[in-house]
């Protein structure tokens, strides 16, 4: 119990930016958000757009995909170009990490 309490106190004393960086999947979501803000079409940006509604509910400014192919299709296309046959497992892994981030962000927000 003491370890959990200590971790909770440490988490609460962090800044909002530090909290986001500490969440599982931050290594994908935060660069993806930065890419979207800069107008870059990266795999991480597409992954963020896949989860945009949930990320917005967690308090993040995550834009949805615009017109054209759905974000999930765009993500898979990008990964296929880069990885060929390895795209499927990487696609699943990236989306799992984004889901982990969204869930942790919702819990941290109290939702």
C-alpha positions as CSV (number, residue, x, y, z in Angstrom):
1,X,0.0,0.0,0.0
2,X,2.8,2.4,0.8
3,X,4.3,2.1,-2.7
4,X,0.9,2.8,-4.3
5,X,0.4,5.9,-2.1
6,X,3.9,7.1,-2.8
7,X,3.3,6.7,-6.6
8,X,0.0,8.5,-6.3
9,X,1.6,11.4,-4.5
10,X,4.4,11.6,-7.0
11,X,1.9,11.6,-9.9
12,X,-0.2,14.3,-8.3
13,X,2.8,16.6,-7.8
14,X,3.8,16.4,-11.5
15,X,2.8,19.1,-14.0
16,X,0.2,18.2,-16.6
17,X,2.9,17.9,-19.2
18,X,4.9,15.5,-17.0
19,X,1.8,13.4,-16.3
20,X,1.1,13.0,-20.0
21,X,4.7,12.0,-20.7
22,X,4.5,9.4,-18.0
23,X,1.4,7.6,-19.4
24,X,1.8,4.3,-21.4
25,X,1.7,5.0,-25.1
26,X,3.0,8.6,-24.7
27,X,5.8,7.7,-27.0
28,X,3.3,7.4,-29.8
29,X,0.5,9.9,-28.9
30,X,2.6,12.9,-28.0
31,X,4.7,12.8,-31.2
32,X,1.5,12.1,-33.2
33,X,-0.1,15.2,-31.7
34,X,3.0,17.3,-32.5
35,X,3.0,15.9,-36.1
36,X,-0.7,16.8,-36.6
37,X,-0.1,20.3,-35.2
38,X,2.8,20.8,-37.6
39,X,0.8,19.4,-40.6
40,X,2.9,16.3,-40.9
41,X,1.2,13.0,-42.0
42,X,3.0,10.4,-40.0
43,X,2.0,7.0,-38.8
44,X,1.8,8.3,-35.2
45,X,-0.5,11.2,-36.4
46,X,-2.8,8.7,-38.1
47,X,-2.9,6.6,-34.9
48,X,-3.9,9.7,-32.9
49,X,-6.6,10.4,-35.4
50,X,-7.9,6.8,-35.0
51,X,-8.5,7.5,-31.3
52,X,-9.3,11.2,-31.6
53,X,-12.8,11.1,-30.0
54,X,-11.6,9.2,-27.0
55,X,-8.5,11.4,-26.7
56,X,-10.7,14.5,-26.8
57,X,-12.9,13.1,-24.0
58,X,-9.7,12.7,-22.0
59,X,-9.0,16.4,-22.5
60,X,-6.5,16.4,-25.4
61,X,-6.8,18.5,-28.5
62,X,-6.8,15.6,-31.0
63,X,-8.2,16.5,-34.5
64,X,-10.2,13.8,-36.4
65,X,-9.2,12.8,-39.8
66,X,-10.4,15.0,-42.6
67,X,-12.0,13.9,-45.8
68,X,-10.5,10.9,-47.6
69,X,-9.5,7.6,-46.3
70,X,-10.3,6.7,-42.7
71,X,-7.4,7.2,-40.3
72,X,-7.1,3.5,-39.6
73,X,-6.7,2.8,-43.3
74,X,-4.2,5.6,-43.7
75,X,-2.2,4.2,-40.7
76,X,-2.1,0.7,-42.3
77,X,-1.1,2.1,-45.7
78,X,1.7,4.0,-44.1
79,X,3.0,1.0,-42.2
80,X,2.6,-1.3,-45.3
81,X,4.8,1.1,-47.3
82,X,7.4,1.0,-44.5
83,X,7.2,-2.6,-43.3
84,X,5.6,-4.7,-46.0
85,X,4.4,-7.9,-44.4
86,X,5.2,-6.7,-40.9
87,X,2.6,-4.0,-41.1
88,X,-0.2,-5.9,-39.4
89,X,1.6,-6.7,-36.1
90,X,3.0,-3.1,-35.9
91,X,-0.5,-1.7,-36.7
92,X,-2.0,-3.7,-33.8
93,X,0.8,-2.8,-31.4
94,X,0.6,1.0,-32.2
95,X,-3.2,1.0,-31.7
96,X,-2.9,-1.0,-28.5
97,X,-0.5,1.6,-27.1
98,X,-2.8,4.5,-28.1
99,X,-5.7,2.7,-26.3
100,X,-3.5,2.3,-23.2
101,X,-2.7,6.0,-23.3
102,X,-6.3,7.0,-23.7
103,X,-7.4,4.8,-20.9
104,X,-4.7,6.1,-18.6
105,X,-5.5,9.7,-19.5
106,X,-9.2,9.1,-18.7
107,X,-8.3,7.6,-15.3
108,X,-5.9,10.4,-14.5
109,X,-8.6,12.9,-15.4
110,X,-11.0,11.1,-13.1
111,X,-13.2,9.8,-15.9
